[in-house]
Amino acid sequence: MERMKALVKSRAEPGIWLEQVPVPVAATNEVLIRIHKTGICGTDAHIYNWDDWAQNNIQTPRIIGHEFVGEIVELGHGVTGYAVGDRVTAEGHITCGHCRNCRAGKRHLCAEAIGIGGGRDGAFAEYLVMPAGNLWPVHDDIPSDIAAILDPFGNAVHCALSFDVTGEDVLITGAGPIGIMAAAVCRFIGARHVVISDINPYRLQLAEKVGIKYTVNAVRHGLPEMMHALNMSNGFDVGLEMSGSPDAFNDMLDAMYHGGCVALLGFLPPQTVINWDTVIFKGLHLKGVYGREVFETWHKMSQLLRSGLDISAIITHRFPVSEFEQAFELVHSGECGKVILDWEA
């Protein structure tokens, strides 16, 4: 049996391990993909650390990872529309196809979705099997490094396009890679002011490199100071919560204009307490965002990139897969943007 390298969560304890495992086989309506590059996600870091979330959601052994780009090397029976050699990435949520939301074309709301790298083996390997219906062809205009992070970029685009931001004042709490990319999208599509806040100086400097002019270090300054500097008399029209911080979320609610809209992507802890009077008396609209709209978000993100949106600065480090431990140490430090693992190096 042919074997391959893979990063495996093989034991129920902190860490992941580079192992030799069998190459998967493409079944009917599936394709076999040779992985070129992968991106490390915050979810992968949770699995590496084996925190409470990982212990409750991951069964070992599991090949982790869901951000990738590669090329098709084998077509399973019944696959049409693709050819060996095509460069592809994929929607990582494999949906049931028959629930109410799937049948209505709202696959991103499927309650039975299974994610690669979590519910089934993922992309941190030399080869990956995916259903052909989940593939997204990568246009020649999009470099492979960017294609490897289309999954998290899709989170950013989904969030940023949840509400009309044209001419509006937008606040993003959380300058992680997804928050920074969402800020870049809002700026690119015509928001008036785009402000991003965080407590990590490195991440705020990274946001500036990606073109975000207005950053707030929440340790040193408050949002009212920035609003005064921008001559904002009321509040932010649109808020994108990316931090997962209860304090940041409450600061956002206080800074919102009456009737404003807030999209929540960050995972807030269950014990988060907010002042519901603020939500009610301001008439705020709250929307939970998870994943990407399949495949409308994929179309929008590809077109944004091909129209000139440049997010390349969000990728700060690249490692051969043999140096995965150094890569994860860097992710844990917070002193990075997106980190790429090269499976061909």
N, C-alpha and C positions, 0 to 999 in steps of 0.2 A: 504494500500500500504506500502510495506517494505521501510524503510528509512535508510540512512547512513550518516556518517560524511563526510564533504567535505570542502576544502578551496575554497571559491567562491569570485570572483571579482563581487560582487553584485551591486556595485554602481560606477558611473563614477567620482571617486575621489580617492585620495591616500588611500592605505590600501587593505587588503583582510580580509575575515571573515570566521570563522569556523561555518558552518551551518549544519542543518539537511535537506537533500534533498532526493528525491526518488531514490531508487536503479535502475540503468538502466537495460534494458531487452535485451538479446542477440537475434538479428534477424537472418535470414537466412545467413549462411556463416560468422557468428560472434561468438565470445566467450565472456563469462563473467569471469573476472579476479578479484580475491581478492588480493588487493595490500598489499605487505609486507613492502617495503621500497621505498622511492623516493628521488631523488636528486634535490636540488635547483639550477636553472640555472640563468644566467644573464638575460635571457628573462623574467623569473618570477619576478626578481627584477624590471625590467622596468615596468611590469604590476602593481606590488605593488605600485611603485612610481607614476604611472599614468602620465608618461612623454609624450612628443609629439609623440614618436613612438607608445606607447600604445594607446593613444587617437585616432590615425589614423588607428590602426590595430585590435583593440579588441572591440567587442560588449559585453555589459553587459546584463544580468548576465552570467558569464562563470566560470566553474570549471577550474582552471589553472593547469599547470604541465605537463611535458612530459617525465621526466626521472624516470623510475620505474622498479621494479621487483615484480612478484607476482606469484600466481598459478591459473590455470584454475579451475573454480568451476562449469561451465555449458557450454555445447556445443550447439550452435544454429543448426538449421536444415541444413544439407548438409555439415557440417564440417567433414573432414577426416584428418587423420595423427596426431591428437592430442587426448589426453585423460584427463579426470578430474584428477587433481593432478599434471599435468605437470607444472614445473617451467619455466616461460617465461618472456621475455621482448618483446619490439616491435619497429619496425621502426615507428616513430611518424608522418611521412608524408604520408597521405592517398592520393594516386594518382588516376587519372581518369581511367587509364587502356586502353584508346583507342586513345590517341594522338600519333603523330609520334614517340616521344621519348619513351613513354610507350611501344608501339608495337615493338620498336627496342631494348627493354631490358635496356633502360636508364631511369628508373623511377625517378632517382634523378634529372632529368632535366624536369620533368613534370611541365608545366606552370600552371596547374589547381590543383596542390597539396594543400591539406588542412591539417594543422598541429593540432594535439591534444593539448589542453591547450591554443589554440589561436583561430583557426577557428571552433573548436568544443570542447566539454567538454573533460577535460584532466584527468591526473592520480593522482592529489592530492585529493584522495577520497578513501573510503574503497573498492569501486568496480569500475571497468572500463570495458566498452565494446570496443572490437577491432575487426576489420576484421581479419579472420584467416590468410589471405594472408599477413598480416603485422607482424605476430608473429615471434619471434626468440627464439628457445629453448635454455635454459641456461644449459651448460654442468656442470656436477657434480664437475669438477675441479675448477669452477669459484665461489667464495663466493658471497653471495647475496649482500653485500655492494658494491662490484665491479660491479655486474650485474646491480645494480640500476643506475650506471653512464656509462653504455655502450653507450648510446646515445652521450654524449659529447666526450667520448673516441673515438667514431667513427669519430667525426669531426677531432680530432687530427690525427687519422690514415689516413683518407682520404687526409688530407693536407700533412702529412709526406711522403705518398707514391705517391704523385703527380709527383715527379721527382726522378730519380735515385740518391740516396745520398751515395751509397757505396763508401768509400774512399774520400768523398767530405767534404769541409768545409761548415757548415750549420749555418745560423744565424736565430734565432727566436726573433722577437720583440714582447714583451708582455708576461709576466710571470704569466698570469692567469692560472687557472687549465688546460685549453685546450692547451695553449702554453707549459706548463711544460710537459704535457703528450706527446705532439708532439716531444719535445726535447728528452724525454725518448725513444720514438720509434726510432728516428733517431740514437741515440746512440746504441740502441740494435741491429739494423740491419746493423751497420758497417760504419757509418759516421766517418770521420777522427777527425775533431774538431766540437763540438756542442757548440755554444755560445748563451746565452739567455740574453736579456736586458729588463730592466723595471726601474721604478722610485720608486717602492714599496719595501722597504728593507725586509718586512716580506715575500713577494712572492719570492724574490730572495733567501732568506734562505730556503724557502720551496723547491725551485728547487734543491738546493744542497742536501737536504734530499732525494729527489727522485733520486739522482745520477748524476746531471748535474754539472760538475766540473767548467765550465767557465761561470761566471755571470758578467754582467756589469750594475752597477747603473748609468743610463744615466744622473742623476743629477750631479754626481761627476766625471765621466770619460766618455771618448768618445770611439767609436769603434776602431779608429786608434791605441789607446794605447793597446787594447787587441790583435789586429792583429799583432802589433809589438812584443808583448810578446809571441805570438804563432808562430813567424817567418813566417808569411804569407806575401808574397811579392806582391800579386796581389789583391785578394779580395775574397769574399765568392762566392761559386759556386751555392748554393741554399739558398733562403730566404723564410721564412714563416712569414707573417705579421699577428699577432694575437692581436695587441694592439688596433687598431682603432684610433691610434694617428697619425695625419699628420706629426708631427715632427719625430716620430719614423720611419714612412714609408720613409720619405725623407733621413733620416740617413742610412736606409737600402739600398736605391738605390745608394747612394754615395759609399757605402762599397761593392757593388757587383762587381764581376769579369765580364769582357766583355763576353757576351754570356750566362750570368747566368740566372737562372730561379727563379721566385718569385711567390709563391702561396699566395693569399689574402683571409683570413678568417675573420679578424676583420672588423667591420662595420665602415668604414671611413665616416666622415661627408660629406654632399654634397658639402660644400664649400672648400674641400681639394684641394690645389694647389700643383702640383709637377713640377719639371723641366723636361719637355718632351724631351729636348735635351739629358739628361742623359739616358733615356730609349732608344732613337733612336740610338745615337752614340755608346752606349754600346751594342746594339743589344740584349736587355733584353727580356725575355719571361715572360709575366704576365698571370696568370691564376686565375680566380675567383673560390672560393671553397665554396660550401654551402651544409650542411648536409652530407650524406654518400652515396656512391654508393650502390644501393640496388640490391642484398644483398652481393656483393663481398666484400665491406668493412667489413660487419659483419663477414664474414668468416675469413678475415685476422686478425681482432682484436681478435677474439676468439682463433685463432691459436697462435698469439703472446703471449697472456696470458698463454695459456697452454704450451708454450715453455719456460716459465720462466720469461717473462717480468713482473716486479713487480711495480705496480703503487699505491700500497695500501697507501703509505704515503701521497698521494694527498688528501685523505679523512682525514680532521683534526677535524671535530666536528660531533656529532650525537645528535639529540634531539627527544623526543617523539613529536608526532604531536600537542599535547596540548600546547607545548612551541614554536609554529611556529613563534610567534612574536619575541622572542629572537633570533631564527635562522635567520630571515630576517634582524634583526638589525646587526647581525654579518656579514652577506653577504654584507650589505651596507658599513660596516666599512673597508672592504678590508683586514682585519686581519684574513684570513682563506683561506683554499683550498676549496675542495668540502664539502658541508654540507648535511648530510643525515637526512631525517625525517622518523621516525619509526612509521608505522601505526598499529603495533601489540603491542607496549609497553603499 
